[in-house]
Amino acid sequence: MARGVAMLAALSTLTFAQDAVAQELAKNLFGAHQLPAATQPQSIGFYSKGCFSGGVAIATDGPTWQAMRLSRNRRWGHPAMISLIEKLSRDAVQDGWPGLLLGDISQPRGGPMLTGHASHQIGLDADIWFTPMPDRRLTPQERENMSATSLVNEKTHRVIDRLWTPAHERLLKRAASYPEVERILVNPGIKKKLCDTVKGDRAWLRKIRPFWGHDYHFHVRIGCQPGSPDCKRQATVAAGEGCDKSLAWWFTEEPWRPNQNPDAPKARDVMTMASLPKACRAVLEAPDPVSIAAVTYPSAGAPTISRADPIAALAASDGLSTAVSSFAATPEYGAPLPFPRPAD
């Protein structure tokens, strides 16, 4: 009898502990991780309610990019996302853009962020500044404090013409040209500017979607990647250029009316682990990689890492640099893969 009572008490305690874990705020748990889950790359859940494993970081400096706001530790993403950013940076330079300044991508294991975005949770979103990369390496202080330039008049919701250049159009067109990119979010004023001025091929305008904010950066979103069966796809973008009544709505009073419930908590501030896919608990509990270098996207001067035996390859080299010359030639790399922790 006493043993049965003890077992019931133990089960009750375990259930209580499990319930407590399920009710923990997900943003606190995911925001505490400094490194990704050292498992195969996989996006789990939806862009605004999920997580991801097997993430890699883009180097803080590359030949054609510099990462901003380094203290946030949000330069992580699915390998396909990081690879695409690096490719865009190279292609954009060929188009006449000086290089990319990179904003937030994702936290090391995704999930809801402590501050800011509702999305960026499954490693398939990235913010890129409309401010061109300068011809020098920015200091850590500049990366934290430098402000991006808004291209839109907040009163008229139109682009400020003196700030808009053909290079901005080419950059967005290049980003939209990749088949894995499903959406690019921009301020409605920027969408209207493109609708009013783009000549020739306009098919790519379909991917350019108007949304609040996004006046100083654009948001690139790619689709669910192979190997992610639990990734929830977004709705297909509507047919057409998007230069119709759906865009005209943004220039009425309705989208800009004051929030009737400004004190309502943001979804990220109330989202618990119980709200996320169950697999996200395993992502939190997965081991760290051997080092940040082992999961940083290769950049100029970095050794070629063997995917067959990445740990041995790292041991034979000096590891991967996270701060290399911003102006060296960029070698070609395939999509990076995370490296597993060696057996204890």
C-alpha positions in Angstrom: 0.0 0.0 0.0 2.7 2.4 1.0 4.7 1.5 -2.1 1.6 2.3 -4.3 1.1 5.6 -2.6 4.8 6.5 -3.2 4.6 5.5 -6.8 1.5 7.7 -7.3 3.3 10.6 -5.6 6.3 10.1 -7.9 4.1 10.0 -11.0 2.3 13.1 -9.8 5.6 15.0 -9.3 6.8 13.9 -12.7 3.6 15.0 -14.4 3.8 18.4 -12.6 7.3 18.8 -13.7 6.4 18.0 -17.3 3.5 20.4 -17.2 5.8 23.1 -15.8 8.3 22.5 -18.7 5.5 22.7 -21.2 4.4 26.0 -19.9 7.9 27.6 -20.0 8.1 30.6 -22.3 9.7 29.3 -25.4 11.5 32.6 -26.1 13.5 32.3 -22.9 14.6 28.7 -23.6 15.6 29.3 -27.2 17.1 32.7 -26.5 19.5 31.2 -24.0 21.2 28.9 -26.5 24.4 30.3 -28.0 25.0 27.4 -30.4 22.8 25.3 -32.7 21.7 21.7 -32.3 24.4 19.5 -33.7 22.0 17.3 -35.7 20.9 17.1 -39.3 19.4 20.3 -40.8 15.7 20.3 -40.3 13.1 23.1 -40.1 10.2 22.2 -37.8 6.8 23.9 -37.7 5.9 27.2 -39.3 7.9 30.4 -39.9 6.2 32.0 -36.9 5.8 28.9 -34.7 8.6 26.5 -34.8 12.4 25.8 -34.5 15.2 24.2 -36.5 18.2 22.0 -36.0 21.5 21.6 -37.8 21.9 25.4 -38.2 25.0 27.1 -39.4 26.2 30.7 -39.0 27.3 33.1 -41.7 30.7 34.5 -41.0 30.7 38.0 -39.5 32.6 39.2 -42.4 32.9 38.0 -46.0 34.2 39.3 -49.2 30.8 40.7 -50.2 28.9 41.0 -46.9 29.2 42.2 -43.3 26.9 41.0 -40.5 25.2 43.7 -38.2 24.0 43.7 -34.6 26.4 40.9 -33.6 25.3 41.0 -30.0 21.9 39.6 -30.9 23.5 36.3 -32.1 21.0 36.0 -34.9 23.3 35.2 -37.9 22.2 31.5 -37.9 20.0 29.7 -40.4 19.3 26.5 -42.2 22.3 25.7 -44.4 20.2 26.4 -47.6 19.4 29.9 -46.3 23.0 30.8 -45.4 24.2 29.5 -48.7 21.6 31.6 -50.6 22.7 34.8 -48.7 26.3 34.2 -49.6 25.3 33.6 -53.3 23.1 36.8 -53.3 26.0 38.8 -51.9 28.3 37.7 -54.8 25.7 38.1 -57.5 24.7 41.5 -56.2 28.2 42.8 -56.5 28.2 41.7 -60.1 25.1 43.7 -60.5 26.7 46.8 -59.1 25.8 46.6 -55.4 28.8 47.1 -53.1 28.0 44.3 -50.8 25.3 43.2 -48.3 24.8 44.4 -44.7 23.0 41.5 -43.0 20.4 42.0 -40.4 18.6 39.2 -38.4 18.5 35.7 -39.7 17.6 33.4 -36.8 18.7 32.4 -33.3 21.0 29.3 -33.2 18.1 26.9 -32.8 15.4 29.2 -34.0 12.2 29.5 -32.0 10.6 32.7 -30.9 13.0 35.6 -30.2 13.4 37.5 -27.0 12.6 40.7 -28.9 11.5 41.7 -32.4 10.3 39.3 -35.1 7.3 37.1 -35.0 8.8 34.9 -37.8 12.5 34.0 -38.3 11.8 30.9 -36.2 12.7 28.0 -38.6 15.9 29.2 -40.2 14.4 30.2 -43.5 14.1 34.0 -43.1 16.7 36.7 -43.4 16.7 40.5 -43.3 19.0 42.5 -45.6 19.6 46.2 -45.3 18.9 48.6 -48.1 22.0 50.4 -47.0 25.0 49.4 -49.2 28.1 47.9 -47.5 30.8 50.5 -47.0 34.3 50.1 -48.5 35.8 49.3 -45.1 35.1 46.9 -42.3 32.8 48.3 -39.7 33.8 48.3 -36.1 31.8 46.3 -33.5 30.5 49.5 -32.1 29.3 50.7 -35.6 27.6 47.4 -36.2 25.6 47.8 -33.0 24.8 51.5 -33.3 24.8 52.4 -37.0 21.2 53.1 -38.3 20.0 51.9 -41.6 18.4 54.5 -43.8 14.6 54.3 -44.4 13.7 54.7 -48.0 10.0 55.6 -47.3 8.3 58.8 -46.1 6.3 57.6 -43.1 3.5 60.2 -43.8 2.9 59.5 -47.4 4.0 55.9 -47.4 5.8 56.6 -50.7 9.5 56.1 -51.5 11.8 59.1 -51.0 12.9 59.5 -54.6 16.3 61.0 -53.8 17.2 57.9 -51.9 16.0 55.3 -54.4 18.4 54.1 -57.1 18.4 51.6 -60.0 20.7 49.5 -57.9 18.0 48.9 -55.3 15.8 47.6 -58.0 18.5 45.3 -59.3 19.2 43.9 -55.8 15.6 43.0 -55.3 15.3 41.5 -58.7 18.4 39.4 -58.1 17.0 38.1 -54.8 13.7 37.3 -56.4 15.4 35.4 -59.2 16.3 32.4 -57.1 13.8 29.5 -57.3 14.0 28.7 -53.6 12.9 32.3 -52.7 9.2 32.3 -52.3 8.6 35.8 -50.9 10.4 39.1 -50.4 8.7 41.4 -47.9 9.1 45.2 -48.5 7.3 48.3 -47.4 4.2 49.0 -49.5 5.8 52.2 -50.8 8.7 50.2 -52.2 6.4 47.7 -53.9 4.5 50.7 -55.5 7.8 52.2 -56.7 8.7 48.9 -58.4 5.2 48.6 -59.9 5.5 52.2 -61.3 9.0 52.0 -62.7 10.1 48.4 -63.6 10.4 48.0 -67.3 10.7 44.8 -69.4 10.6 41.6 -67.4 8.1 42.1 -64.5 7.3 38.5 -63.6 9.6 38.7 -60.6 7.4 41.4 -59.0 5.0 38.6 -58.0 7.4 37.6 -55.2 7.7 41.1 -53.9 5.1 41.4 -51.2 4.0 44.6 -49.3 4.0 44.5 -45.6 4.3 46.8 -42.6 7.8 48.0 -41.7 10.5 46.9 -44.1 11.3 50.4 -45.1 15.1 50.1 -44.3 15.5 46.4 -45.1 13.9 43.6 -47.1 13.0 40.2 -45.8 13.9 37.2 -47.8 12.0 33.9 -47.2 12.7 30.6 -48.8 10.5 27.6 -48.9 10.7 24.4 -46.8 13.8 22.4 -47.7 14.3 18.7 -48.4 14.8 16.7 -45.2 12.3 18.7 -43.3 9.0 16.7 -43.3 7.6 18.6 -40.4 8.1 22.0 -42.0 4.8 23.7 -42.6 4.6 25.4 -46.0 3.2 28.9 -46.5 0.4 29.7 -48.8 1.3 30.0 -52.5 1.8 33.6 -53.6 -1.2 34.9 -55.6 -0.8 35.0 -59.4 0.1 38.3 -61.1 2.4 41.1 -60.4 0.6 42.3 -57.3 0.3 45.8 -58.7 -3.5 45.8 -58.4 -6.2 46.5 -55.9 -4.4 44.5 -53.3 -1.6 47.1 -53.4 -3.9 50.1 -53.6 -5.4 49.0 -50.2 -2.1 49.9 -48.6 -2.6 53.5 -49.6 -6.0 53.9 -47.9 -6.5 54.8 -44.3 -7.4 51.3 -43.1 -3.9 49.7 -42.8 -2.5 52.6 -40.8 -5.3 53.0 -38.2 -4.0 53.0 -34.6 -4.0 49.6 -32.9 -7.2 49.3 -30.9 -5.5 47.1 -28.3 -1.9 48.4 -28.0 -1.3 46.7 -24.7 -2.0 43.2 -26.0 1.0 40.9 -25.5 3.0 39.8 -28.6 2.7 36.2 -29.6 6.3 35.6 -28.8 5.8 36.9 -25.2 3.1 34.3 -24.4 4.2 31.4 -26.6 5.1 28.4 -24.4 6.8 25.1 -25.3 3.4 23.5 -25.4 2.5 25.8 -28.3 5.4 24.6 -30.4 5.8 21.3 -32.3 6.9 18.6 -29.9 10.1 18.0 -31.8 11.3 21.4 -30.7 11.9 20.0 -27.2 14.4 17.6 -28.7 16.0 20.5 -30.6 16.5 22.3 -27.2 18.0 19.2 -25.7 20.4 18.3 -28.6 24.1 18.6 -28.0 26.2 21.6 -29.1 28.7 21.4 -31.9 32.4 21.1 -31.1 32.9 24.8 -31.7 31.4 27.8 -33.4 34.0 27.5 -36.1 32.7 24.0 -37.0 29.3 25.5 -37.8 30.3 28.8 -39.4 29.8 29.0 -43.2 33.1 28.8 -45.1 34.4 32.1 -46.3 37.5 33.4 -48.1 40.7 31.7 -46.9 38.9 28.9 -45.1 39.9 25.3 -45.8 37.6 23.0 -47.7 35.9 20.8 -45.2 35.3 17.2 -46.0 31.7 16.2 -45.5 32.7 12.6 -45.2 34.9 13.3 -42.1 34.4 16.9 -41.0 35.9 16.5 -37.6 39.1 15.0 -38.9 39.3 17.8 -41.5 38.9 20.4 -38.9 41.5 18.8 -36.7 43.9 18.9 -39.7 43.3 22.6 -40.3 43.1 25.7 -38.2 39.3 25.6 -38.2 37.1 28.1 -40.1 37.7 31.8 -39.7 34.7 33.9 -38.7 36.5 37.2 -39.6 38.3 37.3 -42.9 39.1 40.0 -45.4 35.9 41.7 -46.6 37.5 42.4 -50.0 39.2 39.2 -51.1 37.9 37.1 -54.0 35.0 34.8 -53.0 35.5 31.1 -53.7 32.6 28.9 -54.7 31.1 26.7 -52.0 28.2 24.3 -51.9 25.6 24.4 -49.1 27.4 23.9 -45.8 26.4 21.1 -43.5 26.7 21.1 -39.7 29.2 18.8 -38.1 28.1 16.4 -35.4 29.7 16.2 -31.9 32.3 13.4 -31.8 31.4 10.5 -29.6 32.6 10.8 -25.9 
